[in-house]
C-alpha cells in the first residue's frame, strides 16, 4: 500500500461512494489506475467487499442498545463471542479488557424488542449477567472510519518507507 492507495480509500470514504468516476474527479487519479489499485487492495484483503450501506433508522431499526456481557468464568472467549454474535439484532460484538467481557451493539425496531433481546442473552448458558444501555442519540455513527482521519495522518501512520 502506498500514498495513492490511501488517497483512493480516503476519497471513497469521504465521498461515501464506490464510484471510480467520483473518486477520479476528486483525486485526479485516472479511472484505470483506481480500478487496478482497488483490485490489488481486494486481493490483499484490505477491501473486503463492495458494501451496500443501509440507513438502519429509515429501515425501521432505530433503537440502539449497548449490552455489557459478563460471561461465566469457565467459558472460552472465542466460543462465547460466537454465541453472543448469534443473538438476533446484535450487529457488533467486542471482546474487551476490564470488568466487562464483551460489549454487544444491537439495532432493534422498537423498545418492545429490547425485552426479547435481554431474554435471549439471559438464556445463553455462557452468560452470567448483562448490563444494558439505551442509546438516546448517536453523535457519531459512521461506517467510514477514514473520515475521522486527515489524509496526512493516514499516510504517516500506514505507509512503510
C-alpha positions, 0 to 999 in steps of 0.5 A: 500500500502506498500514498495513492492507495490511501488517497483512493480509500480516503476519497471513497470514504469521504465521498461515501461512494464506490464510484471510480468516476467520483473518486477520479474527479476528486483525486485526479487519479485516472479511472484505470489506475483506481480500478487496478489499485482497488483490485490489488487492495481486494486481493490483499484483503484490505477491501473486503467487499463492495458494501451496500450501506443501509440507513438502519433508522429509515429501515425501521431499526432505530433503537440502539442498545449497548449490552455489557456481557459478563460471561461465566468464568469457565467459558472460552472467549472465542466460543462465547463471542460466537454465541453472543454474535448469534443473538438476533439484532446484535450487529457488533460484538467486542471482546474487551479488557476490564470488568466487562467481557464483551460489549454487544451493539444491537439495532432493534425496531422498537423498545418492545424488542429490547425485552426479547433481546435481554431474554435471549442473552439471559438464556445463553448458558455462557452468560452470567449477567448483562448490563444494558444501555439505551442509546438516546442519540448517536453523535457519531455513527459512521461506517467510514472510519477514514473520515475521522482521519486527515489524509496526512495522518493516514499516510504517516501512520500506514505507509512503510518507507 
